[in-house]
Amino acid sequence: MLLRLNIVLLLVTVVSALLLVRQSHDGRKLFADLERARAEGRKLDADIHRLKAEREGEATNLRVEQLARERLQMRPISPALTLGPAAAASVAAAAASAARPASGAAR
């Protein structure tokens, strides 16, 4: 009877040791997964900041104007485009006459 008790206690001890090893391994594996997820989260945060900076850079007035000229082939407006040739000539003549007295007074 004492032999049977010793065998049962030995089996319980071995099973307990195996379960302890298994739990320890699972804990290490979960910790490694957690660290991997944290590293990925930090990488995604860095990507978010980089993308926000790129978006702000793309939205500047200079960049929008450059894209409008290149892709959409847009031009700045001028009196010749908005008023027509006859009106543009009169606006140019008025601008030239307004510039003459100012330059004459400077002499």
Secondary structure, DSSP 8 states (H G I E B T S, - for coil): -HHHHHHHHHHHHHHHHHHHHHHHHHHHHHHHHHHHHHHHHHHHHHHHHHHHHHHHHHTSHHHHHHHHHHTS------HHHHH-HHHHHHHHHHHHHHHHHHHHHH-
